[in-house]
Amino acid sequence: MGTKPPLDVDALERLVPDAVREDNATGAESLRLSVERYEFAARYVNGDRVLDIACGSGYGTRLLAEKGDSPGRVVTGVDLSEAAVAYATERYGNQQTRFIASDGMGFAESEGFDLVVSIETIEHVPDARGFISRLISFVRPGGLLVVSVPVTPSVDGNPHHLHDFSPRSFRAPFLENGMLEVDALEQVQPFEMFAVLTRSEARMKDVRPNLPGYYLRNPGAFARRCWSTLRHGLVNKYLTVVWRAP
C-alpha cells in the first residue's frame, strides 16, 4: 500500500486550523471568514443528508454535522486531495461525518442531499457553469444549496483561481437554472499589497510570481484590478448565497 502524500499546511488554498498562525492575515483572517461562511450555511442544516463539496481539511464538515438536532444526520465531505481527506478523517471524523476523496464533477450519489455546501470552490473549476449545474443536480427538490466565491478580482494574484466573478455574474447561472435566492452573506477582507508582493507570510508562497509581467501579458486583468481598487480599496470581497431548488 502506497504512502499518502503529506498535507501541506502552508498551501494558499488549504486552511488547517491547527496549523494557522494568529499573526498571519492569510491564515487567521482567512480561517475566520471561512468559519463564518460555514456557520452561515449551518443555519440551514435540515434533513439527514448533507454534502460538503471541496471540504478541505474537514473543519467545516464537522461544524455542519454539529448543527441541528437530528441524530441520524450524516455529513459527507468530498475533496480531490487524498491527503486532505486522510487528515479530515483522522481529525474530524465521527459517526456523523464521512470523508471521500473524489473530484467534484466525478462524485455521484443517487439519493441526493437536503443541503449541499460548496465554499470557495467554483472559481477553481475550469467549467464553472458545468460545475454549478452539477452542484444543483445533487440537491433534492426543495432542498438548499449554499455556495461562495470571491466577487473582487482574484485570478491575477492567485494562480489557482480560473474565474473572476461579480455578484451579478455569480448569481446568473443559478437564476438561469430556476434556483430561488433565500439569503446572502457579504464579507470584506482588507489586505496589504506590500505583504502580497514581498510574500512575507508562508502561505503566500503560492501567490502568482512576477505579477507585473502577468499584467503586461493580461492587460484586462490589470484593468479589473485597477477598477476594483478604485471602487473598493485594497480589499477582497466574498459573497455566499443560499439557493432553494424548485
N, C-alpha and C positions, 0 to 999 in steps of 0.2 A: 504493500500500500504506500503510495507517494505521500510525502510530507506536504501539508498545505502551506502556501506562502504566508509569511507573517503579515500582520495588519500594520500598514503604515499610518501611525497615529498623527503624523505631521503633514499628511496629504491635504491639499487645499480643499478637496471635495469630500473629506472624511472627518466627521466630528466624533470624537471618542471622549465622553465626559470625564472619565477617569484620568485622561492624559491632558486635558485642557489647562493651560496656564492662565491664571486670573489676570495677569498683566498684559495679555495679548488680545488686541482688538479682534483679530481674525479668529481667535479661539473663543474666549469668554463671551464676547458680544454676539458672535455668530451662533454660539450654542444657546444663549438666552433667547434670541429671536426664533431659533428652530424649536425650542421647547414651547415658546409662546404659540407657535403655529400648531403644534400638536395638542396643546391644551385647548386651543380654539376648536380644533377638529373633534376633540374628546367630548365637547358639549353635545355633539350629535351622534355619539355612540348609541346604537339601538339595534336590537336583534342579536342573534348569536353568531353571525358570520361577519367578520371584519377583515379587510385586506389592507396591508401597508406595502405599497409598491415602491421599490428603491428604499428599503428600510435602513440601510447603512449598518451602523453598529448595534442597532436594536433598541436604543433607549426610548424612542418614540413609540415603537410597537408595544413595549411594556407599559408605557404610560396609557395608551389606548385600552390595554387589557385591564388596567386597574380602575377604569371608569365604569360607571353604571352598576347595576345590581343583578346581572344575570350570571348565575354560577356556571351555566353551560356555555358561556361565550368563549370562543377561540379566535384569537387574532393571529392571522398569518402574515409574517414578514417575508418579503421576497427581495433579494438583491442579487445582482450579477456577480458580485465578488464572493468567492468561496471563503476567503479569509474573513470578510465581514460577517458572513453567515456563521462561521465557526465561532467567532468571538461572541456574536449575539446569542447564540445557543448556550454558550457557557456562562455568559454574564447575565443575560436577561431571560433565559428560557425558564418556563414553568408550565403548569398544567393548562394555563390559558394562553400560552404563546407557542407558536411553532415557526421555525425559520427554514426557508427553502432557497437554495442557490439556483437562480434561473434568470434569463433575460426577460424583461417586462413584456416584450412582444411575443415571446415563446411560451410564457406561463399561461396555463389554462385550467379552469375548474368549471365543470358543467353546472354546478348548483348555484353559482352566482353569490353575491355578497350584499348584505344590508347596508354596509358602509364601506366605501373604498377611499383610501387616503394616498396621495402621492405628493410629497413635499419636495419642491425644488428639483424636479426631475425632467420636465418637458423640455427645458432649454438644452438638455444634453442629447436628446434623441434626434437622429438625422431626419426622420419623417415625423415631425411634431404632430401634424394633423392625423396621421395614421395612428400614432400612439394615443392621442386623445380619443379617437374612435374605439381603440382597444380598451382604454380605461372605462369608457361608457358601457361597453359590452359586458364588463364584469358586474355592473350594478343591476340588482333585481328591480323589477318595475316598482316605482315609488320609493326606491332606495336613494341613498345620498352619495355624492362624490365630492371630496374635498381636495383641491389642488392649489399649488402655489408656484409662482415664478418671480424672478426679478422683473420690474417694469421700468427700470432705467437701464442704459446700456451696460452690458457685462461681457460681451463677446470680445471686445478689444483687450481687456485685461486678463480674462480667464480663457485659456485655450481649450478648456473642457466644455465651454458653452458654445453652442452652434447657432442659437437664435436669440435675437433681441426682441422683447415684447413691450408694447404699451398696454395700458389697461384695456383699451378698445380691441387691439389685435389679439390679446389673450382671451377675451370673452367671446370673440366672434365664432370660433369653431364649436363651442358648446351651445351657443344660441342656435346655430345652424342645425345642430343635432336635436333640437327640441328640448334641451335642458332648461330648467327654471332656476334662476338665481334665488337663493334663500338668504344668504348672509355673506359678508365680506370683511376681511381684516386687512388694513393697510399698515405697513411698517416702514420705518425710516432708520437707516444706519449710516451715520457720518463716517467718513474715512479721511485719512491723511495721505495726500498724494506723495509726500516725501517718503513715508513709510512704504508705500507701494513700490516706488521707483528704486529705493535702496534695499528692498526685501529684508527689512530689519527684523522680521519675525520668521520663525522656522517654517510656518505653514505658507509663507509667501514664496517659497522656492519654486512653486508651480506657476506663479504669475508669468504671463507671456513675456518672453525675453525681447529686448530691442523694440520696445513699444514705439519709439519714433519711426523706426523703419517700417513697422506694421502700418502705421498711419500713412506713410508715404505710399505704400502699396494699396492701401484701402482708404482713400480719402472720404468715402461715405461714412466709415466708422468714426473718423476724426470729426466729421461734421455732426454726427449724432452725439458724440461726447461733448463737443463744444455747446451744442444746443441744450443738452441736459444740464450741464454745469451752469450755464447762464440762467436756466429756468429754475433749477432745484438747488444749486450749490454743490459742494463736494459731499454728496450722499448717495447711497444705494437705496432704492425704494423697492418694496416687495408687496405683492398682492396675493392673498389667499381667498379663494371663493368657494362657498358651499353651493353645490348644484343638486337639484332633485330630478331624478329620472322620471319620464312620463309613465 
